[in-house]
């Protein structure tokens, strides 16, 4: 009897995990599979320039990064379940519109709508996990959530390559049935109510956050083509700095701050954001370097390159689960730092093993497996420690902040790799350019390991969620 009741209790939790990890997995996967579809989209919309087509990718990244914090704060204010369902509905509908787009303007509008939906569902899903998962399983749930997006980023080339073989429209259309199923299960599985603060979202601060993150992302994405010293790049960077200053003032002095000062003063949370940004930059650049190397230097097809990438991501869920079991016994800083060191070591192993005529099994696979283990340890440990340090009523806001750090880090990593690759005259004939990039990837990975050591200095046992603060208590805490 006891065994059957335990199984009955586990079933809702498994469904909850499937929904709250599946939706951000789908949103993250969409970013990377579209990269594979880019050439095919260009062939269908033959009258479009390369600069116009680039916004299919860049528009999504910029809008997504810009809206994470405002929509995460909105989820805390009105209820994470409501925002999650709205975000998932918008993402699914926008995917269908993108799939049937008759021209580039329609596709770009659908991609912006997808980004809005993804920016809503991502922090809301993390907040819901923190609030609804049993205390004994919360660290594992957050670890699986983190692993799902890491797997999506690495499996994107595999799935994207297969779908593009059918048509680039399948890259978007595949989201429709998956999104509908997730919506139905989410509506029935996610508990009603929650820790909604009931307060208003500071619209001025939300606008500052959106403009600041968007301007920084725009500068990083377009800086290579505009020129890093060009007026548009400098203006975007100045706007992002001014917006950051305004948000800092709002956090410390505002009556209803978008990001409460009590959140940013949490030492673990601050270090986790720094470590996440650095590691994400290293991971994004390293992944892109390997994909481009396989295709441009060794001549792999998109499908072959995707399959060659796949073994690394297979390590992520295995070591994400194992790493979460350590978090109740050792400080989160240790598995996070150890994982970052393994990522750097795996990168150096790839660097030492590859050559223009080297084989995959000896030159890439060993280092890539080690790097996958590192990702499985680092990202879940950073995310788990950052959310565990915050009260439940700030979970979605905190999740939005650290995911924005992750997104900005990713944009920095990709932009840096593109800039390094552009310094070579012929990438396919200049393996040294890739080796330079891999050395930088390893160095930044090592720096993220050092930064991760600041996350925590003592073991933090998993605790049951605290009840939401009343508005009066929240105001006092902010002061």
Secondary structure, 3 states (H helix, E strand, C coil): CHHHHHHHHHHHHHHHHHHHHHHHHHHHHHHHHHHHHHHHHHHHCCCCCHHHHHHHHHHHHHHHHHHHHHHHHHHHHHCHHHHHHHHHHHHHHHHHHHHCCCCHHHHHHHHHHHHHHHHHHHHHHHHHHHHHCCHHHHHHHHHHHHHHHHHHHHHHHHHHHHHHHHCCCHHHHHHHHHHHHHHHHHHHHCCCCCCCCCCCCCHHHHHHHHHHHHHHHHHHHHHHHHCCCCHHHHHHHHHHHHHHHHHHHHHHHCCCCCCCHHHHCCHHHHHHHHHHHHHHHHHHHHHHHHHHHHHHHCCCCHHHHHHHHHHHHHHHHHHHHHHHHHCCCCCHHHHHHHHHHHHHHHHHHHHHHCCCCCCHHHHHHHHHHHHHHHHHHHHHHHHHHHHHCCCHHHHHHHHHHHHHHHHHHHHHHHHHHHHHHHCCCCHHHCHHHHHHHHHHHHHHHHHHHHHHCCCCCCCCCCCCCCCCCCHHHHHHHHC
